[in-house]
Amino acid sequence: MRVVLTKVATRQLEAILAYVAAENPMAAQRIVARVEQVRDFLSRNPHAGYKLPHGRLRRFPLRPFPYLLYFEVSGETVHIIRVRHSARYRRAFHEAELRFQR
């Protein structure tokens, strides 16, 4: 399966990497490597992770980093919709079906 990041997810990941790289460039590189590992894993296991209660949205952690990938599977593509810090609980993701722009 193909795994793509939406424009919003790409911007969020870029912001995370810029923030981390300012203090620790090696950590930012490790985050990039972990994202690539997870993308590869999701391409082989598109229904991995926690399915949110409403809709088709799923969540997968970027352990050991404190970030979560929110994604949905559509046809033969996994769309990574958002990249968020795990401490930033977003009620809307968990309580209602959402439609995200890709």
Phi and psi restraints in degrees (range 20) as a CNS / XPLOR table:
assign (resid 1 and name C) (resid 2 and name N)
       (resid 2 and name CA) (resid 2 and name C) 1.0 -87.8 20.0 2
assign (resid 2 and name N) (resid 2 and name CA)
       (resid 2 and name C) (resid 3 and name N) 1.0 140.5 20.0 2
assign (resid 2 and name C) (resid 3 and name N)
       (resid 3 and name CA) (resid 3 and name C) 1.0 -121.4 20.0 2
assign (resid 3 and name N) (resid 3 and name CA)
       (resid 3 and name C) (resid 4 and name N) 1.0 122.9 20.0 2
assign (resid 3 and name C) (resid 4 and name N)
       (resid 4 and name CA) (resid 4 and name C) 1.0 -127.1 20.0 2
assign (resid 4 and name N) (resid 4 and name CA)
       (resid 4 and name C) (resid 5 and name N) 1.0 148.5 20.0 2
assign (resid 4 and name C) (resid 5 and name N)
       (resid 5 and name CA) (resid 5 and name C) 1.0 -97.2 20.0 2
assign (resid 5 and name N) (resid 5 and name CA)
       (resid 5 and name C) (resid 6 and name N) 1.0 135.9 20.0 2
assign (resid 5 and name C) (resid 6 and name N)
       (resid 6 and name CA) (resid 6 and name C) 1.0 -69.8 20.0 2
assign (resid 6 and name N) (resid 6 and name CA)
       (resid 6 and name C) (resid 7 and name N) 1.0 169.3 20.0 2
assign (resid 6 and name C) (resid 7 and name N)
       (resid 7 and name CA) (resid 7 and name C) 1.0 -60.5 20.0 2
assign (resid 7 and name N) (resid 7 and name CA)
       (resid 7 and name C) (resid 8 and name N) 1.0 -41.1 20.0 2
assign (resid 7 and name C) (resid 8 and name N)
       (resid 8 and name CA) (resid 8 and name C) 1.0 -64.7 20.0 2
assign (resid 8 and name N) (resid 8 and name CA)
       (resid 8 and name C) (resid 9 and name N) 1.0 -45.7 20.0 2
assign (resid 8 and name C) (resid 9 and name N)
       (resid 9 and name CA) (resid 9 and name C) 1.0 -62.9 20.0 2
assign (resid 9 and name N) (resid 9 and name CA)
       (resid 9 and name C) (resid 10 and name N) 1.0 -38.2 20.0 2
assign (resid 9 and name C) (resid 10 and name N)
       (resid 10 and name CA) (resid 10 and name C) 1.0 -63.4 20.0 2
assign (resid 10 and name N) (resid 10 and name CA)
       (resid 10 and name C) (resid 11 and name N) 1.0 -44.6 20.0 2
assign (resid 10 and name C) (resid 11 and name N)
       (resid 11 and name CA) (resid 11 and name C) 1.0 -63.9 20.0 2
assign (resid 11 and name N) (resid 11 and name CA)
       (resid 11 and name C) (resid 12 and name N) 1.0 -41.2 20.0 2
assign (resid 11 and name C) (resid 12 and name N)
       (resid 12 and name CA) (resid 12 and name C) 1.0 -63.6 20.0 2
assign (resid 12 and name N) (resid 12 and name CA)
       (resid 12 and name C) (resid 13 and name N) 1.0 -44.1 20.0 2
assign (resid 12 and name C) (resid 13 and name N)
       (resid 13 and name CA) (resid 13 and name C) 1.0 -64.2 20.0 2
assign (resid 13 and name N) (resid 13 and name CA)
       (resid 13 and name C) (resid 14 and name N) 1.0 -41.6 20.0 2
assign (resid 13 and name C) (resid 14 and name N)
       (resid 14 and name CA) (resid 14 and name C) 1.0 -60.5 20.0 2
assign (resid 14 and name N) (resid 14 and name CA)
       (resid 14 and name C) (resid 15 and name N) 1.0 -41.1 20.0 2
assign (resid 14 and name C) (resid 15 and name N)
       (resid 15 and name CA) (resid 15 and name C) 1.0 -65.5 20.0 2
assign (resid 15 and name N) (resid 15 and name CA)
       (resid 15 and name C) (resid 16 and name N) 1.0 -41.6 20.0 2
assign (resid 15 and name C) (resid 16 and name N)
       (resid 16 and name CA) (resid 16 and name C) 1.0 -61.4 20.0 2
assign (resid 16 and name N) (resid 16 and name CA)
       (resid 16 and name C) (resid 17 and name N) 1.0 -47.8 20.0 2
assign (resid 16 and name C) (resid 17 and name N)
       (resid 17 and name CA) (resid 17 and name C) 1.0 -64.3 20.0 2
assign (resid 17 and name N) (resid 17 and name CA)
       (resid 17 and name C) (resid 18 and name N) 1.0 -39.2 20.0 2
assign (resid 17 and name C) (resid 18 and name N)
       (resid 18 and name CA) (resid 18 and name C) 1.0 -63.8 20.0 2
assign (resid 18 and name N) (resid 18 and name CA)
       (resid 18 and name C) (resid 19 and name N) 1.0 -43.5 20.0 2
assign (resid 18 and name C) (resid 19 and name N)
       (resid 19 and name CA) (resid 19 and name C) 1.0 -62.6 20.0 2
assign (resid 19 and name N) (resid 19 and name CA)
       (resid 19 and name C) (resid 20 and name N) 1.0 -48.1 20.0 2
assign (resid 19 and name C) (resid 20 and name N)
       (resid 20 and name CA) (resid 20 and name C) 1.0 -68.0 20.0 2
assign (resid 20 and name N) (resid 20 and name CA)
       (resid 20 and name C) (resid 21 and name N) 1.0 -42.6 20.0 2
assign (resid 20 and name C) (resid 21 and name N)
       (resid 21 and name CA) (resid 21 and name C) 1.0 -63.0 20.0 2
assign (resid 21 and name N) (resid 21 and name CA)
       (resid 21 and name C) (resid 22 and name N) 1.0 -28.4 20.0 2
assign (resid 21 and name C) (resid 22 and name N)
       (resid 22 and name CA) (resid 22 and name C) 1.0 -61.5 20.0 2
assign (resid 22 and name N) (resid 22 and name CA)
       (resid 22 and name C) (resid 23 and name N) 1.0 -32.7 20.0 2
assign (resid 22 and name C) (resid 23 and name N)
       (resid 23 and name CA) (resid 23 and name C) 1.0 -99.9 20.0 2
assign (resid 23 and name N) (resid 23 and name CA)
       (resid 23 and name C) (resid 24 and name N) 1.0 -35.0 20.0 2
assign (resid 23 and name C) (resid 24 and name N)
       (resid 24 and name CA) (resid 24 and name C) 1.0 -152.2 20.0 2
assign (resid 24 and name N) (resid 24 and name CA)
       (resid 24 and name C) (resid 25 and name N) 1.0 89.8 20.0 2
assign (resid 24 and name C) (resid 25 and name N)
       (resid 25 and name CA) (resid 25 and name C) 1.0 -59.3 20.0 2
assign (resid 25 and name N) (resid 25 and name CA)
       (resid 25 and name C) (resid 26 and name N) 1.0 -33.9 20.0 2
assign (resid 25 and name C) (resid 26 and name N)
       (resid 26 and name CA) (resid 26 and name C) 1.0 -66.2 20.0 2
assign (resid 26 and name N) (resid 26 and name CA)
       (resid 26 and name C) (resid 27 and name N) 1.0 -37.8 20.0 2
assign (resid 26 and name C) (resid 27 and name N)
       (resid 27 and name CA) (resid 27 and name C) 1.0 -64.1 20.0 2
assign (resid 27 and name N) (resid 27 and name CA)
       (resid 27 and name C) (resid 28 and name N) 1.0 -39.6 20.0 2
assign (resid 27 and name C) (resid 28 and name N)
       (resid 28 and name CA) (resid 28 and name C) 1.0 -62.3 20.0 2
assign (resid 28 and name N) (resid 28 and name CA)
       (resid 28 and name C) (resid 29 and name N) 1.0 -40.6 20.0 2
assign (resid 28 and name C) (resid 29 and name N)
       (resid 29 and name CA) (resid 29 and name C) 1.0 -64.2 20.0 2
assign (resid 29 and name N) (resid 29 and name CA)
       (resid 29 and name C) (resid 30 and name N) 1.0 -37.5 20.0 2
assign (resid 29 and name C) (resid 30 and name N)
       (resid 30 and name CA) (resid 30 and name C) 1.0 -67.4 20.0 2
assign (resid 30 and name N) (resid 30 and name CA)
       (resid 30 and name C) (resid 31 and name N) 1.0 -35.1 20.0 2
assign (resid 30 and name C) (resid 31 and name N)
       (resid 31 and name CA) (resid 31 and name C) 1.0 -64.9 20.0 2
assign (resid 31 and name N) (resid 31 and name CA)
       (resid 31 and name C) (resid 32 and name N) 1.0 -43.6 20.0 2
assign (resid 31 and name C) (resid 32 and name N)
       (resid 32 and name CA) (resid 32 and name C) 1.0 -59.3 20.0 2
assign (resid 32 and name N) (resid 32 and name CA)
       (resid 32 and name C) (resid 33 and name N) 1.0 -45.1 20.0 2
assign (resid 32 and name C) (resid 33 and name N)
       (resid 33 and name CA) (resid 33 and name C) 1.0 -62.1 20.0 2
assign (resid 33 and name N) (resid 33 and name CA)
       (resid 33 and name C) (resid 34 and name N) 1.0 -40.0 20.0 2
assign (resid 33 and name C) (resid 34 and name N)
       (resid 34 and name CA) (resid 34 and name C) 1.0 -67.7 20.0 2
assign (resid 34 and name N) (resid 34 and name CA)
       (resid 34 and name C) (resid 35 and name N) 1.0 -39.6 20.0 2
assign (resid 34 and name C) (resid 35 and name N)
       (resid 35 and name CA) (resid 35 and name C) 1.0 -60.0 20.0 2
assign (resid 35 and name N) (resid 35 and name CA)
       (resid 35 and name C) (resid 36 and name N) 1.0 -42.8 20.0 2
assign (resid 35 and name C) (resid 36 and name N)
       (resid 36 and name CA) (resid 36 and name C) 1.0 -64.0 20.0 2
assign (resid 36 and name N) (resid 36 and name CA)
       (resid 36 and name C) (resid 37 and name N) 1.0 -39.3 20.0 2
assign (resid 36 and name C) (resid 37 and name N)
       (resid 37 and name CA) (resid 37 and name C) 1.0 -61.7 20.0 2
assign (resid 37 and name N) (resid 37 and name CA)
       (resid 37 and name C) (resid 38 and name N) 1.0 -44.7 20.0 2
assign (resid 37 and name C) (resid 38 and name N)
       (resid 38 and name CA) (resid 38 and name C) 1.0 -67.4 20.0 2
assign (resid 38 and name N) (resid 38 and name CA)
       (resid 38 and name C) (resid 39 and name N) 1.0 -39.8 20.0 2
assign (resid 38 and name C) (resid 39 and name N)
       (resid 39 and name CA) (resid 39 and name C) 1.0 -59.7 20.0 2
assign (resid 39 and name N) (resid 39 and name CA)
       (resid 39 and name C) (resid 40 and name N) 1.0 -43.7 20.0 2
assign (resid 39 and name C) (resid 40 and name N)
       (resid 40 and name CA) (resid 40 and name C) 1.0 -62.9 20.0 2
assign (resid 40 and name N) (resid 40 and name CA)
       (resid 40 and name C) (resid 41 and name N) 1.0 -44.2 20.0 2
assign (resid 40 and name C) (resid 41 and name N)
       (resid 41 and name CA) (resid 41 and name C) 1.0 -61.3 20.0 2
assign (resid 41 and name N) (resid 41 and name CA)
       (resid 41 and name C) (resid 42 and name N) 1.0 -45.1 20.0 2
assign (resid 41 and name C) (resid 42 and name N)
       (resid 42 and name CA) (resid 42 and name C) 1.0 -67.1 20.0 2
assign (resid 42 and name N) (resid 42 and name CA)
       (resid 42 and name C) (resid 43 and name N) 1.0 -28.9 20.0 2
assign (resid 42 and name C) (resid 43 and name N)
       (resid 43 and name CA) (resid 43 and name C) 1.0 -65.7 20.0 2
assign (resid 43 and name N) (resid 43 and name CA)
       (resid 43 and name C) (resid 44 and name N) 1.0 -29.6 20.0 2
assign (resid 43 and name C) (resid 44 and name N)
       (resid 44 and name CA) (resid 44 and name C) 1.0 -94.7 20.0 2
assign (resid 44 and name N) (resid 44 and name CA)
       (resid 44 and name C) (resid 45 and name N) 1.0 -21.8 20.0 2
assign (resid 44 and name C) (resid 45 and name N)
       (resid 45 and name CA) (resid 45 and name C) 1.0 -135.4 20.0 2
assign (resid 45 and name N) (resid 45 and name CA)
       (resid 45 and name C) (resid 46 and name N) 1.0 69.2 20.0 2
assign (resid 45 and name C) (resid 46 and name N)
       (resid 46 and name CA) (resid 46 and name C) 1.0 -65.8 20.0 2
assign (resid 46 and name N) (resid 46 and name CA)
       (resid 46 and name C) (resid 47 and name N) 1.0 -15.8 20.0 2
assign (resid 46 and name C) (resid 47 and name N)
       (resid 47 and name CA) (resid 47 and name C) 1.0 -106.8 20.0 2
assign (resid 47 and name N) (resid 47 and name CA)
       (resid 47 and name C) (resid 48 and name N) 1.0 22.6 20.0 2
assign (resid 47 and name C) (resid 48 and name N)
       (resid 48 and name CA) (resid 48 and name C) 1.0 -74.6 20.0 2
assign (resid 48 and name N) (resid 48 and name CA)
       (resid 48 and name C) (resid 49 and name N) 1.0 168.2 20.0 2
assign (resid 48 and name C) (resid 49 and name N)
       (resid 49 and name CA) (resid 49 and name C) 1.0 86.4 20.0 2
assign (resid 49 and name N) (resid 49 and name CA)
       (resid 49 and name C) (resid 50 and name N) 1.0 -178.0 20.0 2
assign (resid 49 and name C) (resid 50 and name N)
       (resid 50 and name CA) (resid 50 and name C) 1.0 -89.4 20.0 2
assign (resid 50 and name N) (resid 50 and name CA)
       (resid 50 and name C) (resid 51 and name N) 1.0 125.1 20.0 2
assign (resid 50 and name C) (resid 51 and name N)
       (resid 51 and name CA) (resid 51 and name C) 1.0 -83.0 20.0 2
assign (resid 51 and name N) (resid 51 and name CA)
       (resid 51 and name C) (resid 52 and name N) 1.0 123.9 20.0 2
assign (resid 51 and name C) (resid 52 and name N)
       (resid 52 and name CA) (resid 52 and name C) 1.0 -69.1 20.0 2
assign (resid 52 and name N) (resid 52 and name CA)
       (resid 52 and name C) (resid 53 and name N) 1.0 153.7 20.0 2
assign (resid 52 and name C) (resid 53 and name N)
       (resid 53 and name CA) (resid 53 and name C) 1.0 -59.0 20.0 2
assign (resid 53 and name N) (resid 53 and name CA)
       (resid 53 and name C) (resid 54 and name N) 1.0 -27.6 20.0 2
assign (resid 53 and name C) (resid 54 and name N)
       (resid 54 and name CA) (resid 54 and name C) 1.0 -122.6 20.0 2
assign (resid 54 and name N) (resid 54 and name CA)
       (resid 54 and name C) (resid 55 and name N) 1.0 140.9 20.0 2
assign (resid 54 and name C) (resid 55 and name N)
       (resid 55 and name CA) (resid 55 and name C) 1.0 74.7 20.0 2
assign (resid 55 and name N) (resid 55 and name CA)
       (resid 55 and name C) (resid 56 and name N) 1.0 -158.9 20.0 2
assign (resid 55 and name C) (resid 56 and name N)
       (resid 56 and name CA) (resid 56 and name C) 1.0 -103.3 20.0 2
assign (resid 56 and name N) (resid 56 and name CA)
       (resid 56 and name C) (resid 57 and name N) 1.0 4.0 20.0 2
assign (resid 56 and name C) (resid 57 and name N)
       (resid 57 and name CA) (resid 57 and name C) 1.0 -72.1 20.0 2
assign (resid 57 and name N) (resid 57 and name CA)
       (resid 57 and name C) (resid 58 and name N) 1.0 139.1 20.0 2
assign (resid 57 and name C) (resid 58 and name N)
       (resid 58 and name CA) (resid 58 and name C) 1.0 -127.1 20.0 2
assign (resid 58 and name N) (resid 58 and name CA)
       (resid 58 and name C) (resid 59 and name N) 1.0 164.0 20.0 2
assign (resid 58 and name C) (resid 59 and name N)
       (resid 59 and name CA) (resid 59 and name C) 1.0 -132.3 20.0 2
assign (resid 59 and name N) (resid 59 and name CA)
       (resid 59 and name C) (resid 60 and name N) 1.0 138.3 20.0 2
assign (resid 59 and name C) (resid 60 and name N)
       (resid 60 and name CA) (resid 60 and name C) 1.0 -137.1 20.0 2
assign (resid 60 and name N) (resid 60 and name CA)
       (resid 60 and name C) (resid 61 and name N) 1.0 131.3 20.0 2
assign (resid 60 and name C) (resid 61 and name N)
       (resid 61 and name CA) (resid 61 and name C) 1.0 -80.0 20.0 2
assign (resid 61 and name N) (resid 61 and name CA)
       (resid 61 and name C) (resid 62 and name N) 1.0 149.6 20.0 2
assign (resid 61 and name C) (resid 62 and name N)
       (resid 62 and name CA) (resid 62 and name C) 1.0 -98.5 20.0 2
assign (resid 62 and name N) (resid 62 and name CA)
       (resid 62 and name C) (resid 63 and name N) 1.0 41.4 20.0 2
assign (resid 62 and name C) (resid 63 and name N)
       (resid 63 and name CA) (resid 63 and name C) 1.0 -51.8 20.0 2
assign (resid 63 and name N) (resid 63 and name CA)
       (resid 63 and name C) (resid 64 and name N) 1.0 140.1 20.0 2
assign (resid 63 and name C) (resid 64 and name N)
       (resid 64 and name CA) (resid 64 and name C) 1.0 -87.5 20.0 2
assign (resid 64 and name N) (resid 64 and name CA)
       (resid 64 and name C) (resid 65 and name N) 1.0 8.6 20.0 2
assign (resid 64 and name C) (resid 65 and name N)
       (resid 65 and name CA) (resid 65 and name C) 1.0 -87.9 20.0 2
assign (resid 65 and name N) (resid 65 and name CA)
       (resid 65 and name C) (resid 66 and name N) 1.0 151.9 20.0 2
assign (resid 65 and name C) (resid 66 and name N)
       (resid 66 and name CA) (resid 66 and name C) 1.0 -86.0 20.0 2
assign (resid 66 and name N) (resid 66 and name CA)
       (resid 66 and name C) (resid 67 and name N) 1.0 46.7 20.0 2
assign (resid 66 and name C) (resid 67 and name N)
       (resid 67 and name CA) (resid 67 and name C) 1.0 -124.1 20.0 2
assign (resid 67 and name N) (resid 67 and name CA)
       (resid 67 and name C) (resid 68 and name N) 1.0 152.8 20.0 2
assign (resid 67 and name C) (resid 68 and name N)
       (resid 68 and name CA) (resid 68 and name C) 1.0 -123.3 20.0 2
assign (resid 68 and name N) (resid 68 and name CA)
       (resid 68 and name C) (resid 69 and name N) 1.0 138.8 20.0 2
assign (resid 68 and name C) (resid 69 and name N)
       (resid 69 and name CA) (resid 69 and name C) 1.0 -99.5 20.0 2
assign (resid 69 and name N) (resid 69 and name CA)
       (resid 69 and name C) (resid 70 and name N) 1.0 128.0 20.0 2
assign (resid 69 and name C) (resid 70 and name N)
       (resid 70 and name CA) (resid 70 and name C) 1.0 -104.4 20.0 2
assign (resid 70 and name N) (resid 70 and name CA)
       (resid 70 and name C) (resid 71 and name N) 1.0 128.8 20.0 2
assign (resid 70 and name C) (resid 71 and name N)
       (resid 71 and name CA) (resid 71 and name C) 1.0 -146.3 20.0 2
assign (resid 71 and name N) (resid 71 and name CA)
       (resid 71 and name C) (resid 72 and name N) 1.0 165.4 20.0 2
assign (resid 71 and name C) (resid 72 and name N)
       (resid 72 and name CA) (resid 72 and name C) 1.0 -139.4 20.0 2
assign (resid 72 and name N) (resid 72 and name CA)
       (resid 72 and name C) (resid 73 and name N) 1.0 152.7 20.0 2
assign (resid 72 and name C) (resid 73 and name N)
       (resid 73 and name CA) (resid 73 and name C) 1.0 -102.8 20.0 2
assign (resid 73 and name N) (resid 73 and name CA)
       (resid 73 and name C) (resid 74 and name N) 1.0 128.3 20.0 2
assign (resid 73 and name C) (resid 74 and name N)
       (resid 74 and name CA) (resid 74 and name C) 1.0 -135.7 20.0 2
assign (resid 74 and name N) (resid 74 and name CA)
       (resid 74 and name C) (resid 75 and name N) 1.0 110.1 20.0 2
assign (resid 74 and name C) (resid 75 and name N)
       (resid 75 and name CA) (resid 75 and name C) 1.0 63.7 20.0 2
assign (resid 75 and name N) (resid 75 and name CA)
       (resid 75 and name C) (resid 76 and name N) 1.0 -122.1 20.0 2
assign (resid 75 and name C) (resid 76 and name N)
       (resid 76 and name CA) (resid 76 and name C) 1.0 -103.1 20.0 2
assign (resid 76 and name N) (resid 76 and name CA)
       (resid 76 and name C) (resid 77 and name N) 1.0 22.4 20.0 2
assign (resid 76 and name C) (resid 77 and name N)
       (resid 77 and name CA) (resid 77 and name C) 1.0 -131.4 20.0 2
assign (resid 77 and name N) (resid 77 and name CA)
       (resid 77 and name C) (resid 78 and name N) 1.0 137.9 20.0 2
assign (resid 77 and name C) (resid 78 and name N)
       (resid 78 and name CA) (resid 78 and name C) 1.0 -99.4 20.0 2
assign (resid 78 and name N) (resid 78 and name CA)
       (resid 78 and name C) (resid 79 and name N) 1.0 121.0 20.0 2
assign (resid 78 and name C) (resid 79 and name N)
       (resid 79 and name CA) (resid 79 and name C) 1.0 -103.3 20.0 2
assign (resid 79 and name N) (resid 79 and name CA)
       (resid 79 and name C) (resid 80 and name N) 1.0 113.8 20.0 2
assign (resid 79 and name C) (resid 80 and name N)
       (resid 80 and name CA) (resid 80 and name C) 1.0 -80.9 20.0 2
assign (resid 80 and name N) (resid 80 and name CA)
       (resid 80 and name C) (resid 81 and name N) 1.0 114.6 20.0 2
assign (resid 80 and name C) (resid 81 and name N)
       (resid 81 and name CA) (resid 81 and name C) 1.0 -88.7 20.0 2
assign (resid 81 and name N) (resid 81 and name CA)
       (resid 81 and name C) (resid 82 and name N) 1.0 -43.1 20.0 2
assign (resid 81 and name C) (resid 82 and name N)
       (resid 82 and name CA) (resid 82 and name C) 1.0 -144.7 20.0 2
assign (resid 82 and name N) (resid 82 and name CA)
       (resid 82 and name C) (resid 83 and name N) 1.0 153.5 20.0 2
assign (resid 82 and name C) (resid 83 and name N)
       (resid 83 and name CA) (resid 83 and name C) 1.0 -126.5 20.0 2
assign (resid 83 and name N) (resid 83 and name CA)
       (resid 83 and name C) (resid 84 and name N) 1.0 116.6 20.0 2
assign (resid 83 and name C) (resid 84 and name N)
       (resid 84 and name CA) (resid 84 and name C) 1.0 -131.8 20.0 2
assign (resid 84 and name N) (resid 84 and name CA)
       (resid 84 and name C) (resid 85 and name N) 1.0 151.9 20.0 2
assign (resid 84 and name C) (resid 85 and name N)
       (resid 85 and name CA) (resid 85 and name C) 1.0 -68.5 20.0 2
assign (resid 85 and name N) (resid 85 and name CA)
       (resid 85 and name C) (resid 86 and name N) 1.0 139.0 20.0 2
assign (resid 85 and name C) (resid 86 and name N)
       (resid 86 and name CA) (resid 86 and name C) 1.0 -66.1 20.0 2
assign (resid 86 and name N) (resid 86 and name CA)
       (resid 86 and name C) (resid 87 and name N) 1.0 -21.0 20.0 2
assign (resid 86 and name C) (resid 87 and name N)
       (resid 87 and name CA) (resid 87 and name C) 1.0 -77.8 20.0 2
assign (resid 87 and name N) (resid 87 and name CA)
       (resid 87 and name C) (resid 88 and name N) 1.0 -12.0 20.0 2
assign (resid 87 and name C) (resid 88 and name N)
       (resid 88 and name CA) (resid 88 and name C) 1.0 -96.1 20.0 2
assign (resid 88 and name N) (resid 88 and name CA)
       (resid 88 and name C) (resid 89 and name N) 1.0 81.2 20.0 2
assign (resid 88 and name C) (resid 89 and name N)
       (resid 89 and name CA) (resid 89 and name C) 1.0 -66.3 20.0 2
assign (resid 89 and name N) (resid 89 and name CA)
       (resid 89 and name C) (resid 90 and name N) 1.0 131.3 20.0 2
assign (resid 89 and name C) (resid 90 and name N)
       (resid 90 and name CA) (resid 90 and name C) 1.0 -116.5 20.0 2
assign (resid 90 and name N) (resid 90 and name CA)
       (resid 90 and name C) (resid 91 and name N) 1.0 101.0 20.0 2
assign (resid 90 and name C) (resid 91 and name N)
       (resid 91 and name CA) (resid 91 and name C) 1.0 -51.8 20.0 2
assign (resid 91 and name N) (resid 91 and name CA)
       (resid 91 and name C) (resid 92 and name N) 1.0 -41.1 20.0 2
assign (resid 91 and name C) (resid 92 and name N)
       (resid 92 and name CA) (resid 92 and name C) 1.0 -60.4 20.0 2
assign (resid 92 and name N) (resid 92 and name CA)
       (resid 92 and name C) (resid 93 and name N) 1.0 -32.9 20.0 2
assign (resid 92 and name C) (resid 93 and name N)
       (resid 93 and name CA) (resid 93 and name C) 1.0 -65.8 20.0 2
assign (resid 93 and name N) (resid 93 and name CA)
       (resid 93 and name C) (resid 94 and name N) 1.0 -30.4 20.0 2
assign (resid 93 and name C) (resid 94 and name N)
       (resid 94 and name CA) (resid 94 and name C) 1.0 -103.6 20.0 2
assign (resid 94 and name N) (resid 94 and name CA)
       (resid 94 and name C) (resid 95 and name N) 1.0 -12.9 20.0 2
assign (resid 94 and name C) (resid 95 and name N)
       (resid 95 and name CA) (resid 95 and name C) 1.0 -117.5 20.0 2
assign (resid 95 and name N) (resid 95 and name CA)
       (resid 95 and name C) (resid 96 and name N) 1.0 -9.7 20.0 2
assign (resid 95 and name C) (resid 96 and name N)
       (resid 96 and name CA) (resid 96 and name C) 1.0 -150.4 20.0 2
assign (resid 96 and name N) (resid 96 and name CA)
       (resid 96 and name C) (resid 97 and name N) 1.0 152.4 20.0 2
assign (resid 96 and name C) (resid 97 and name N)
       (resid 97 and name CA) (resid 97 and name C) 1.0 -69.4 20.0 2
assign (resid 97 and name N) (resid 97 and name CA)
       (resid 97 and name C) (resid 98 and name N) 1.0 131.8 20.0 2
assign (resid 97 and name C) (resid 98 and name N)
       (resid 98 and name CA) (resid 98 and name C) 1.0 -118.7 20.0 2
assign (resid 98 and name N) (resid 98 and name CA)
       (resid 98 and name C) (resid 99 and name N) 1.0 152.7 20.0 2
assign (resid 98 and name C) (resid 99 and name N)
       (resid 99 and name CA) (resid 99 and name C) 1.0 -116.0 20.0 2
assign (resid 99 and name N) (resid 99 and name CA)
       (resid 99 and name C) (resid 100 and name N) 1.0 121.1 20.0 2
assign (resid 99 and name C) (resid 100 and name N)
       (resid 100 and name CA) (resid 100 and name C) 1.0 -107.3 20.0 2
assign (resid 100 and name N) (resid 100 and name CA)
       (resid 100 and name C) (resid 101 and name N) 1.0 144.5 20.0 2
assign (resid 100 and name C) (resid 101 and name N)
       (resid 101 and name CA) (resid 101 and name C) 1.0 -75.3 20.0 2
assign (resid 101 and name N) (resid 101 and name CA)
       (resid 101 and name C) (resid 102 and name N) 1.0 145.1 20.0 2
